[in-house]
Each structure stands twice: as C-alpha cells, then as structure tokens.
Amino acid sequence: MGRIRLLVLDVDGTMTDGKFYVDGSVGEFKRFDARDGMGIALLRKAGIRTAFISGRRSAATEARARELGVDLLFNGVGEKLPVLEGLLAELGIPADEVAYMGDDVNDVDCLRAVGLSFAPSDAVREAKAAAWTVTSARGGEGAVREAAELILMLNRTAEAP
C-alpha cells in the first residue's frame, strides 16, 4: 500500500445510517454526522482528495458533497467498480494509493480493488469480510471519521524517514 491520495466513499450506510425519510412531496431527508464531515475536512487539509460513489441518486447527497467540498460525486450509480476504475484512470492514481469505504454487497468489488478499505461496524457480512478493517463506529455515526484518522496516521508513518 502506498501513501493514500484519494478516499472514495459509498454514501447510504457509510456517510449516513442507511435510513432516509421520504415524505411523498418534497423529497427525502438524510442524516449526516458532523464528525464524518470533519474527517473529510481533515483529509482535504492534508491534500487527500475525496469522492462519493452512491448507488442512489439523491439531492441530499449532492448537497452534502457540495457542503463538504467533495472533489467528485457519482450519484445514482448502478455498477460502482467500473466508475471507480474509470476515476483512477482519469486521475492517474494507482489503486494502492486509494482507500474505499462501503457497507453493502454492491461495495465488495470496490473494497477489494483498492489498497486500503473500510467497512462500518454495522456493514453486511460480505462487506466486512472484503474490507481491510472494520471500524468500531457504525455508518453515519463517525465511521468515516475513524477511517480518515487511520488514513492520516498511516500516511504520516509512510512519510517518516
């Protein structure tokens, strides 16, 4: 594993608790954790790019990505792995310098395709088995912050003489 230069995140179940509220007229509501947002801010400050790849198209996801300054957003993606592979090719970042976090079966291929991968503690069994590490925090409750702190620590270790 090289120094991590990009963190790619699933959204529902990773950045959120996986629940959303639909009222039938206005749209949907999602709950995001401020600690996870700070984790993304810390990564950005350290020069690490961020991306969201979400299986569901959601205006709430778009708004949160804008608010956090997420570099790239892929919203409403059916197959995540081709999007991830295309992103890495476009950015010229090797897979071993990429981290991915996801919580469900549609994230498993991406979890296996990168140098460092995370699953929240409440992820499905298949995602946990594919991840390099499982956070102690649940999705939408600080799991992304936990991953961000580990990435920052590993990067500092990789840069040490």
C-alpha positions as a printed NumPy array, in Angstrom:
array([[  0.   ,   0.   ,   0.   ],
       [  1.298,   3.411,  -0.969],
       [  0.504,   6.771,   0.587],
       [ -3.277,   7.263,   0.304],
       [ -4.115,  10.1  ,  -2.095],
       [ -7.86 ,   9.514,  -2.549],
       [-10.7  ,   8.337,  -0.31 ],
       [-13.798,   7.092,  -2.132],
       [-16.961,   6.701,  -0.094],
       [-20.269,   4.997,  -0.513],
       [-22.946,   7.257,   0.982],
       [-26.009,   5.407,   2.311],
       [-24.913,   3.241,   5.229],
       [-21.436,   4.794,   5.297],
       [-21.864,   8.575,   5.433],
       [-25.385,   8.024,   6.789],
       [-27.033,   5.406,   8.961],
       [-28.601,   3.987,   5.804],
       [-32.025,   5.368,   6.572],
       [-33.789,   8.066,   4.612],
       [-37.15 ,   9.681,   5.015],
       [-39.453,  10.186,   2.042],
       [-42.485,  12.398,   2.532],
       [-44.055,  11.93 ,  -0.885],
       [-43.926,  15.583,  -1.942],
       [-40.758,  17.468,  -1.026],
       [-38.235,  14.689,  -1.414],
       [-36.062,  12.813,   1.001],
       [-34.134,  13.615,   4.13 ],
       [-30.879,  12.012,   5.267],
       [-28.951,  12.371,   8.497],
       [-25.194,  13.002,   8.263],
       [-22.72 ,  13.048,  11.142],
       [-20.69 ,  16.231,  11.727],
       [-17.69 ,  14.143,  12.863],
       [-17.613,  12.425,   9.482],
       [-17.686,  15.826,   7.805],
       [-14.734,  16.944,   9.91 ],
       [-12.893,  13.771,   8.912],
       [-13.323,  14.736,   5.263],
       [-12.17 ,  18.287,   6.042],
       [ -9.031,  16.916,   7.743],
       [ -8.266,  14.735,   4.735],
       [ -8.721,  17.653,   2.341],
       [ -6.41 ,  19.795,   4.508],
       [ -3.781,  17.046,   4.213],
       [ -4.11 ,  17.079,   0.4  ],
       [ -6.148,  13.882,   0.125],
       [ -8.911,  14.046,  -2.46 ],
       [-12.392,  12.667,  -1.779],
       [-15.149,  11.191,  -3.907],
       [-18.65 ,   9.833,  -3.336],
       [-19.979,   6.901,  -5.358],
       [-23.619,   6.385,  -4.415],
       [-25.997,   3.767,  -5.701],
       [-28.98 ,   6.085,  -5.146],
       [-29.493,   9.396,  -6.891],
       [-30.199,  11.908,  -4.155],
       [-30.356,  15.686,  -3.916],
       [-29.405,  15.36 ,  -0.233],
       [-26.197,  13.567,  -1.226],
       [-25.423,  16.286,  -3.788],
       [-25.983,  18.995,  -1.174],
       [-23.745,  17.284,   1.395],
       [-20.984,  16.717,  -1.173],
       [-21.065,  20.419,  -2.107],
       [-21.088,  21.479,   1.526],
       [-18.036,  19.326,   2.324],
       [-16.116,  20.265,  -0.821],
       [-16.018,  16.662,  -2.014],
       [-13.957,  16.637,  -5.206],
       [-16.047,  14.18 ,  -7.225],
       [-19.614,  12.898,  -6.98 ],
       [-21.095,   9.954,  -8.824],
       [-24.765,   9.817,  -7.842],
       [-27.168,   7.045,  -8.872],
       [-24.5  ,   4.561,  -9.968],
       [-25.596,   1.015, -10.815],
       [-22.194,  -0.665, -11.04 ],
       [-19.623,   1.01 ,  -8.812],
       [-16.427,  -0.813,  -9.827],
       [-16.313,   0.497, -13.429],
       [-16.86 ,   4.024, -12.104],
       [-14.037,   3.578,  -9.579],
       [-11.682,   2.148, -12.21 ],
       [-12.505,   4.985, -14.62 ],
       [-11.928,   7.547, -11.881],
       [ -8.5  ,   6.128, -11.029],
       [ -7.519,   6.071, -14.708],
       [ -8.705,   9.664, -15.182],
       [ -6.843,  10.909, -12.103],
       [ -3.766,   8.765, -12.747],
       [ -3.821,   7.377,  -9.214],
       [ -2.789,   3.735,  -8.733],
       [ -5.233,   1.553,  -6.804],
       [ -2.752,   1.004,  -3.97 ],
       [ -2.944,   4.753,  -3.212],
       [ -6.723,   4.705,  -2.867],
       [ -8.957,   3.955,   0.114],
       [-12.606,   2.948,  -0.199],
       [-15.344,   2.645,   2.407],
       [-18.636,   0.853,   1.863],
       [-21.21 ,  -1.145,   3.743],
       [-23.108,  -3.449,   1.386],
       [-22.747,  -6.131,  -1.279],
       [-22.585,  -3.553,  -4.085],
       [-19.368,  -2.222,  -2.496],
       [-17.493,  -5.524,  -2.204],
       [-15.692,  -5.336,  -5.574],
       [-14.526,  -1.784,  -4.807],
       [-13.404,  -2.777,  -1.312],
       [-11.22 ,  -5.463,  -2.881],
       [ -9.898,  -3.255,  -5.713],
       [ -8.033,  -0.653,  -3.639],
       [ -5.016,  -0.507,  -1.352],
       [ -6.944,   0.25 ,   1.823],
       [-10.596,  -0.491,   2.533],
       [-13.018,   0.045,   5.379],
       [-16.473,  -1.141,   6.371],
       [-18.556,   0.356,   9.184],
       [-19.247,  -1.954,  12.123],
       [-22.871,  -2.414,  11.017],
       [-22.   ,  -3.311,   7.414],
       [-23.244,  -6.558,   5.906],
       [-21.096,  -9.634,   6.441],
       [-19.778,  -9.665,   2.85 ],
       [-18.527,  -6.065,   3.052],
       [-16.844,  -6.686,   6.406],
       [-15.097,  -9.763,   5.002],
       [-13.81 ,  -7.791,   1.974],
       [-12.578,  -4.79 ,   3.985],
       [ -9.037,  -4.327,   5.252],
       [-10.518,  -3.113,   8.521],
       [-13.918,  -2.721,  10.149],
       [-14.432,   0.463,  12.136],
       [-15.751,   0.385,  15.662],
       [-18.279,   3.076,  14.665],
       [-21.473,   2.419,  12.757],
       [-22.3  ,   4.01 ,   9.417],
       [-23.39 ,   7.632,   9.827],
       [-22.068,   7.663,  13.389],
       [-18.385,   8.516,  12.985],
       [-17.188,   5.585,  10.852],
       [-15.828,   7.885,   8.149],
       [-14.022,   9.997,  10.761],
       [-12.436,   6.847,  12.171],
       [-11.256,   5.83 ,   8.692],
       [ -9.959,   9.348,   7.992],
       [ -7.9  ,   9.383,  11.178],
       [ -6.388,   5.994,  10.335],
       [ -5.526,   7.168,   6.797],
       [ -3.83 ,  10.276,   8.184],
       [ -1.862,   8.18 ,  10.684],
       [ -0.776,   5.649,   8.03 ],
       [  0.255,   8.459,   5.68 ],
       [  2.379,  10.065,   8.42 ],
       [  4.019,   6.689,   9.052],
       [  4.673,   6.212,   5.319],
       [  6.348,   9.64 ,   5.132],
       [  8.556,   9.107,   8.198],
       [ 12.286,   8.6  ,   7.446]])
